[in-house]
């Protein structure tokens, strides 16, 4: 039932973002004296509704969007009968182009503001947990998984620069702006030799897959016993918390990645050397049909040494959260540009509801929930600004043309463009949803 927790987070996030987006349109329309007939979170059929003044407010059954019905506006309702009547003073079409433009930008502007506020709130409420690059390098460098090996990194490498510049934290290596930058590269110290490792232009796609960042890089963990598993070889030979493995079958080991490699090659027997309280203990045991010694490494000391918790006052969070929000927006625009140019594969890079739902995870984590909601708010703002009929950006495009040329497109033209845009968007939604399903397998 883990998927239900992920789905609940997705629906709550979408509902919040759709509500504030449509509220942006509604408030702008009412400010300019336009009549708003309906405000709905979700698409019909209606589950709950009430009327206040001239506007019906509703919560509807399909929670993947919402809409505001403004009188005299050609929108997804395609109310051509009303459009055939004479314009009324309270209608959208009767207002000056600059007012109509502000109404169409209202939802986008609110989504940007909400995204910024969420980033500020997350920064203030949760702060940051950083892992210090220098401490990682001093303690054996980085452990590299298959994704990291695919670009030429090796376990034990000490990453000292990104794009020729020094950095402080492990998180800097994984930032989307790092992975999306042009001609990006890491500089590593490998056994005293400095080597530049290019980052492929499409490398960020690997982080959209299930193996993701977890098989890229992490810090190396010393081969020190933290907890012994019941019924395991470690328990049988009496290993204790604090024991440090120093060799397996004659091979020196210092880190857990070295232990794992040695264990895979152990064969039917295993010879262990363990350092305990200054003394070396040796064990020789049968190992046929076994795949692990049976202990969990002691990571607490290492974690405390390399981690740094940062907290911020509310005033400090305002500029920092704002900067992070707009950096996120720039990253999304950059990634979209690389998809359009063919550098990134649309199939690998684009995710629909299923992919987004997976990002929330099977447990309810408020920090992750609000962080993802903030990102989605900014993504929603950007996507709605695209010049596609049926999106806010399509209306902005036609209104901009009207303001520049001083010629208003005909209602028939706008109606046809709306229909074409809706067909395009529905087709795109089906393709993205199908792509989500394919990526599950």
C-alpha positions as CSV (number, residue, x, y, z in Angstrom):
1,X,0.0,0.0,0.0
2,X,3.0,2.3,-0.2
3,X,1.7,3.7,-3.5
4,X,-1.3,5.1,-1.7
5,X,0.9,7.3,0.4
6,X,2.7,8.5,-2.7
7,X,-0.6,9.1,-4.5
8,X,-2.0,11.0,-1.5
9,X,1.0,13.4,-1.6
10,X,0.7,13.9,-5.3
11,X,-3.0,14.7,-5.1
12,X,-2.5,17.1,-2.2
13,X,0.3,18.9,-4.0
14,X,-1.6,19.1,-7.3
15,X,-4.7,20.4,-5.5
16,X,-2.8,23.1,-3.7
17,X,-1.0,24.3,-6.9
18,X,-4.1,24.2,-9.0
19,X,-6.1,26.1,-6.4
20,X,-3.5,28.9,-6.2
21,X,-3.0,29.0,-9.9
22,X,-6.7,29.4,-10.7
23,X,-7.1,31.8,-7.8
24,X,-4.6,34.0,-9.5
25,X,-6.8,34.2,-12.6
26,X,-9.9,34.7,-10.5
27,X,-8.6,37.5,-8.4
28,X,-7.2,39.4,-11.4
29,X,-10.5,38.9,-13.3
30,X,-12.6,40.2,-10.4
31,X,-10.2,43.1,-9.9
32,X,-10.9,44.3,-13.4
33,X,-14.6,43.8,-13.1
34,X,-14.9,40.6,-15.1
35,X,-17.6,38.1,-14.2
36,X,-16.3,34.8,-13.0
37,X,-18.9,32.1,-13.5
38,X,-17.1,29.0,-12.1
39,X,-14.0,28.2,-10.1
40,X,-13.2,24.5,-9.9
41,X,-10.4,22.4,-8.4
42,X,-10.4,19.2,-10.5
43,X,-12.5,18.4,-13.6
44,X,-16.2,17.3,-13.6
45,X,-18.2,15.5,-12.4
46,X,-18.6,17.8,-9.4
47,X,-18.3,16.4,-5.9
48,X,-19.1,19.5,-3.9
49,X,-20.1,23.0,-4.9
50,X,-21.5,26.3,-3.5
51,X,-22.3,29.7,-5.0
52,X,-21.1,33.0,-3.6
53,X,-22.2,36.1,-5.5
54,X,-21.9,35.4,-9.2
55,X,-19.3,32.6,-8.9
56,X,-19.9,28.9,-8.3
57,X,-17.0,27.3,-6.4
58,X,-16.6,23.5,-6.8
59,X,-14.4,20.5,-6.0
60,X,-14.6,18.0,-8.8
61,X,-13.8,14.3,-9.1
62,X,-10.8,14.3,-11.5
63,X,-7.9,15.9,-9.5
64,X,-5.5,16.5,-12.3
65,X,-6.2,20.1,-12.9
66,X,-8.8,22.8,-12.6
67,X,-10.3,25.8,-14.3
68,X,-11.8,29.2,-13.9
69,X,-14.7,30.1,-16.3
70,X,-14.6,33.8,-17.1
71,X,-17.5,35.3,-19.0
72,X,-16.7,36.2,-22.6
73,X,-13.5,34.2,-22.7
74,X,-12.7,31.4,-25.2
75,X,-11.4,28.6,-23.0
76,X,-11.6,24.9,-22.5
77,X,-15.4,25.1,-22.1
78,X,-15.7,26.2,-25.7
79,X,-18.9,28.0,-24.9
80,X,-19.6,29.2,-28.5
81,X,-23.2,30.0,-27.8
82,X,-22.3,32.7,-25.3
83,X,-19.6,34.0,-27.6
84,X,-22.2,34.5,-30.4
85,X,-24.0,37.1,-28.3
86,X,-23.2,40.7,-28.2
87,X,-20.3,41.5,-25.8
88,X,-21.2,42.7,-22.4
89,X,-19.2,45.2,-20.3
90,X,-18.4,42.6,-17.6
91,X,-17.0,40.1,-20.1
92,X,-13.3,39.2,-20.7
93,X,-13.5,40.1,-24.4
94,X,-14.8,43.6,-23.6
95,X,-11.8,44.6,-21.5
96,X,-8.6,46.3,-22.7
97,X,-5.9,43.9,-24.0
98,X,-3.5,44.9,-21.1
99,X,-6.1,43.9,-18.5
100,X,-6.8,40.6,-20.3
101,X,-3.0,40.0,-20.4
102,X,-2.7,40.5,-16.7
103,X,-5.6,38.1,-16.1
104,X,-3.9,35.4,-18.2
105,X,-0.6,35.9,-16.4
106,X,-2.3,35.9,-13.0
107,X,-2.0,32.1,-12.5
108,X,1.6,32.0,-13.6
109,X,2.6,34.9,-11.4
110,X,0.9,33.3,-8.4
111,X,2.7,30.0,-9.0
112,X,6.0,31.7,-9.1
113,X,5.3,33.6,-5.9
114,X,4.0,30.4,-4.2
115,X,7.1,28.5,-5.4
116,X,9.4,31.2,-3.9
117,X,7.4,31.2,-0.6
118,X,7.7,27.4,-0.3
119,X,11.4,27.5,-0.9
120,X,11.8,30.2,1.8
121,X,9.6,28.2,4.2
122,X,11.5,25.0,3.6
123,X,14.9,26.7,4.1
124,X,13.7,28.3,7.3
125,X,11.9,25.2,8.7
126,X,14.3,22.4,7.8
127,X,17.7,24.1,7.1
128,X,20.3,22.1,5.3
129,X,22.4,19.0,6.0
130,X,25.7,19.1,4.1
131,X,28.4,16.5,3.6
132,X,31.9,18.1,3.6
133,X,33.9,17.3,0.5
134,X,37.3,17.8,2.3
135,X,36.4,15.3,5.0
136,X,35.2,12.7,2.5
137,X,38.5,13.2,0.5
138,X,40.6,12.8,3.7
139,X,38.8,9.6,4.6
140,X,39.5,7.6,1.4
141,X,37.7,9.6,-1.3
142,X,34.4,8.6,-2.9
143,X,32.7,5.3,-3.4
144,X,31.6,5.1,-7.0
145,X,28.7,3.0,-8.3
146,X,27.9,1.8,-11.9
147,X,26.5,5.2,-12.9
148,X,29.7,7.0,-11.8
149,X,31.9,4.3,-13.4
150,X,30.1,4.9,-16.7
151,X,31.7,8.3,-17.0
152,X,35.2,7.2,-15.9
153,X,35.1,7.8,-12.1
154,X,36.7,5.1,-9.8
155,X,36.2,4.3,-6.2
156,X,38.9,6.1,-4.2
157,X,38.8,9.1,-6.5
158,X,39.0,12.4,-4.6
159,X,36.8,15.0,-6.5
160,X,38.5,18.3,-5.8
161,X,37.0,20.7,-8.4
162,X,33.8,21.1,-10.5
163,X,34.3,22.9,-13.9
164,X,37.7,24.1,-12.6
165,X,36.2,25.7,-9.5
166,X,36.6,24.6,-5.9
167,X,33.5,23.5,-4.0
168,X,32.6,22.5,-0.4
169,X,29.9,19.9,-0.3
170,X,29.0,16.5,-1.7
171,X,25.6,18.0,-2.8
172,X,27.4,20.3,-5.2
173,X,28.5,17.3,-7.3
174,X,24.9,16.2,-7.7
175,X,23.3,19.6,-8.4
176,X,21.2,19.7,-11.6
177,X,22.8,23.0,-12.6
178,X,26.2,21.1,-12.5
179,X,25.0,18.2,-14.5
180,X,23.2,20.4,-17.1
181,X,26.0,22.9,-17.6
182,X,27.8,22.9,-21.0
183,X,31.2,21.1,-21.2
184,X,31.0,20.2,-17.5
185,X,33.7,18.2,-15.9
186,X,35.0,17.0,-12.6
187,X,38.7,17.2,-11.6
188,X,39.8,14.2,-9.5
189,X,42.9,13.3,-7.6
190,X,43.6,9.7,-8.4
191,X,46.6,8.3,-6.5
192,X,48.2,11.8,-6.7
193,X,47.4,12.4,-10.4
194,X,44.9,15.1,-11.4
195,X,42.5,13.9,-14.0
196,X,39.6,15.7,-15.7
197,X,36.4,13.6,-16.0
198,X,34.0,15.0,-18.6
199,X,30.3,15.0,-17.7
200,X,28.2,13.8,-20.8
201,X,25.6,16.3,-21.9
202,X,22.8,13.7,-21.4
203,X,24.2,12.4,-18.1
204,X,21.4,13.9,-16.0
205,X,19.0,11.4,-17.6
206,X,20.6,8.6,-15.5
207,X,19.2,10.3,-12.4
208,X,15.7,9.9,-13.7
209,X,16.0,6.1,-13.7
210,X,15.4,3.8,-10.8
211,X,19.2,3.3,-10.1
212,X,19.6,7.1,-10.0
213,X,21.9,9.0,-7.8
214,X,22.2,6.1,-5.4
215,X,24.5,4.3,-7.8
216,X,26.5,7.4,-8.7
217,X,28.8,8.3,-5.8
218,X,28.7,8.4,-2.0
219,X,31.3,8.6,0.8
220,X,33.3,5.5,1.7
221,X,32.4,3.8,4.9
222,X,35.2,2.3,7.1
223,X,35.0,-1.5,7.7
224,X,34.0,-1.1,11.4
225,X,31.3,-3.3,12.8
226,X,28.2,-1.5,14.1
227,X,25.6,-4.2,14.5
228,X,25.8,-8.0,14.1
229,X,23.0,-9.8,12.4
230,X,21.4,-12.7,14.2
231,X,22.2,-16.2,12.8
232,X,25.0,-14.8,10.6
233,X,28.6,-15.9,10.3
234,X,29.6,-12.7,12.2
235,X,27.5,-13.8,15.2
236,X,28.8,-17.4,15.0
237,X,32.5,-16.3,15.3
238,X,31.7,-13.7,18.0
239,X,32.3,-10.4,16.1
240,X,31.4,-7.4,18.2
241,X,30.5,-3.8,17.7
242,X,33.7,-1.8,17.2
243,X,35.6,-4.6,15.5
244,X,37.5,-3.4,12.5
245,X,38.1,-5.8,9.6
246,X,41.7,-5.4,8.3
247,X,41.9,-8.3,5.8
248,X,39.8,-10.9,4.0
249,X,41.6,-14.0,2.5
250,X,44.9,-12.1,2.7
251,X,43.6,-9.0,1.0
252,X,43.9,-5.8,3.0
253,X,40.5,-4.1,3.5
254,X,39.8,-0.7,5.0
255,X,36.4,0.2,3.6
256,X,33.1,-1.5,3.2
257,X,33.3,-1.4,-0.6
258,X,36.6,-3.4,-0.3
259,X,34.9,-5.9,2.0
260,X,32.1,-6.4,-0.4
261,X,34.5,-7.1,-3.3
262,X,36.5,-9.5,-1.2
263,X,33.4,-11.4,0.0
264,X,32.2,-11.8,-3.6
265,X,35.5,-13.6,-4.4
266,X,35.7,-15.6,-1.2
267,X,34.7,-19.0,-2.6
268,X,33.9,-21.9,-0.2
269,X,35.9,-20.6,2.8
270,X,36.8,-17.2,4.2
271,X,39.8,-16.1,6.3
272,X,39.2,-12.9,8.4
273,X,41.5,-10.7,10.3
274,X,39.9,-8.4,12.8
275,X,41.3,-5.6,15.0
276,X,39.8,-5.5,18.5
277,X,41.1,-3.2,21.2
278,X,44.6,-3.2,19.7
279,X,44.8,-7.0,19.2
280,X,44.4,-8.8,15.9
281,X,42.0,-11.8,15.9
282,X,41.9,-14.3,13.0
283,X,39.0,-16.6,11.9
284,X,38.8,-19.2,9.3
285,X,35.3,-20.4,8.4
286,X,33.4,-22.3,5.7
287,X,31.6,-19.9,3.4
288,X,29.9,-22.1,0.8
289,X,26.5,-20.8,-0.3
290,X,26.9,-17.6,1.7
291,X,27.0,-14.1,0.3
292,X,27.7,-11.9,3.4
293,X,29.5,-11.9,6.7
294,X,26.5,-10.5,8.4
295,X,27.1,-7.2,10.0
296,X,26.0,-3.6,9.5
297,X,28.8,-1.0,9.4
298,X,29.2,1.7,12.0
299,X,28.4,4.8,10.1
300,X,27.5,7.1,13.0
301,X,31.0,8.4,13.7
302,X,31.8,8.9,10.0
303,X,28.4,10.6,9.4
304,X,29.0,13.0,12.3
305,X,32.5,13.8,11.1
306,X,31.5,14.7,7.6
307,X,28.1,16.2,8.0
308,X,27.2,19.8,8.9
309,X,23.8,21.0,9.9
310,X,22.9,24.5,8.8
311,X,20.0,26.5,10.2
312,X,18.8,29.9,9.1
313,X,16.8,32.7,10.6
314,X,13.7,33.8,8.8
315,X,15.4,36.9,7.5
316,X,18.3,34.8,6.2
317,X,15.9,32.3,4.6
318,X,14.3,35.0,2.4
319,X,17.2,35.7,0.0
320,X,18.5,32.1,0.2
321,X,15.1,30.5,-0.5
322,X,14.4,33.1,-3.3
323,X,17.7,32.3,-4.9
324,X,17.1,28.6,-4.7
325,X,13.6,29.0,-6.3
326,X,14.9,31.0,-9.3
327,X,17.9,28.7,-9.7
328,X,15.4,25.8,-9.8
329,X,13.4,27.6,-12.5
330,X,16.5,28.3,-14.6
331,X,17.5,24.6,-14.3
332,X,14.0,23.6,-15.5
333,X,14.1,26.0,-18.5
334,X,17.6,24.8,-19.3
335,X,16.6,21.1,-19.2
336,X,13.5,21.8,-21.4
337,X,15.8,23.6,-23.9
338,X,18.0,20.5,-24.1
339,X,15.0,18.3,-24.6
340,X,13.8,20.5,-27.5
341,X,17.3,20.6,-29.0
342,X,17.6,16.8,-28.8
343,X,20.5,16.7,-26.3
344,X,18.2,15.0,-23.7
345,X,15.8,12.3,-24.7
346,X,12.1,13.2,-24.1
347,X,11.4,9.6,-23.2
348,X,14.0,9.7,-20.4
349,X,13.5,13.3,-19.3
350,X,9.7,13.8,-19.2
351,X,7.6,12.4,-16.4
352,X,3.8,12.4,-15.9
353,X,1.7,11.8,-12.8
354,X,3.1,8.3,-12.2
355,X,6.7,9.5,-12.4
356,X,6.0,12.5,-10.1
357,X,4.2,10.2,-7.7
358,X,7.2,8.0,-7.4
359,X,9.4,11.0,-6.5
360,X,7.3,11.7,-3.4
361,X,8.3,8.2,-2.1
362,X,6.4,5.6,0.0
363,X,6.6,7.5,3.3
364,X,5.2,10.9,4.2
365,X,8.2,13.3,4.6
366,X,7.1,16.9,4.9
367,X,10.5,18.3,3.9
368,X,10.4,16.3,0.7
369,X,6.7,17.0,0.1
370,X,7.1,20.8,0.3
371,X,10.4,20.8,-1.6
372,X,8.8,18.9,-4.5
373,X,5.7,21.0,-4.3
374,X,7.8,24.1,-4.6
375,X,9.6,22.7,-7.7
376,X,6.2,21.7,-9.2
377,X,4.8,25.2,-8.7
378,X,7.7,26.7,-10.6
379,X,7.5,24.0,-13.3
380,X,3.7,24.6,-13.6
381,X,4.4,28.4,-14.1
382,X,6.9,27.7,-16.8
383,X,4.9,25.1,-18.6
384,X,1.8,27.3,-18.6
385,X,3.8,30.1,-20.2
386,X,4.6,28.1,-23.2
387,X,3.0,29.6,-26.4
388,X,0.6,26.7,-26.9
389,X,-3.1,27.4,-27.5
390,X,-5.2,26.2,-24.6
391,X,-2.4,27.1,-22.2
392,X,-2.1,30.5,-20.6
393,X,0.9,31.1,-22.8
394,X,-1.2,30.7,-25.9
395,X,-3.6,33.4,-24.7
396,X,-0.5,35.6,-23.8
397,X,0.8,35.0,-27.3
398,X,-2.4,36.2,-29.0
399,X,-2.9,39.1,-26.6
400,X,0.7,40.2,-27.2
401,X,0.1,40.1,-31.0
402,X,-3.1,42.2,-30.4
403,X,-1.3,44.8,-28.4
404,X,1.6,45.1,-30.9
405,X,-0.4,45.0,-34.1
406,X,-3.5,46.7,-32.6
407,X,-5.6,44.0,-34.4
408,X,-7.6,41.5,-32.4
409,X,-7.7,37.9,-33.8
410,X,-11.2,36.9,-34.6
411,X,-13.3,34.8,-32.2
412,X,-13.4,32.0,-34.8
413,X,-9.7,31.9,-35.1
414,X,-9.2,31.8,-31.3
415,X,-11.9,29.1,-31.1
416,X,-10.1,27.0,-33.7
417,X,-6.7,27.6,-32.0
418,X,-8.2,26.5,-28.7
419,X,-9.5,23.2,-30.2
420,X,-6.1,22.5,-31.8
421,X,-4.3,23.2,-28.6
422,X,-6.6,21.0,-26.6
423,X,-6.1,18.1,-29.0
424,X,-2.3,18.6,-28.8
425,X,-2.3,18.7,-25.0
426,X,-4.5,15.7,-24.6
427,X,-2.3,13.7,-27.1
428,X,0.8,14.8,-25.2
429,X,-0.7,13.8,-21.9
430,X,-1.6,10.3,-23.2
431,X,2.0,9.9,-24.5
432,X,3.6,11.1,-21.3
433,X,1.3,8.8,-19.2
434,X,2.1,5.9,-21.5
435,X,5.8,6.7,-21.1
436,X,5.4,6.6,-17.3
437,X,3.9,3.1,-17.6
438,X,6.7,1.9,-19.9
439,X,9.4,3.2,-17.5
440,X,7.8,1.2,-14.7
441,X,9.0,-1.9,-16.5
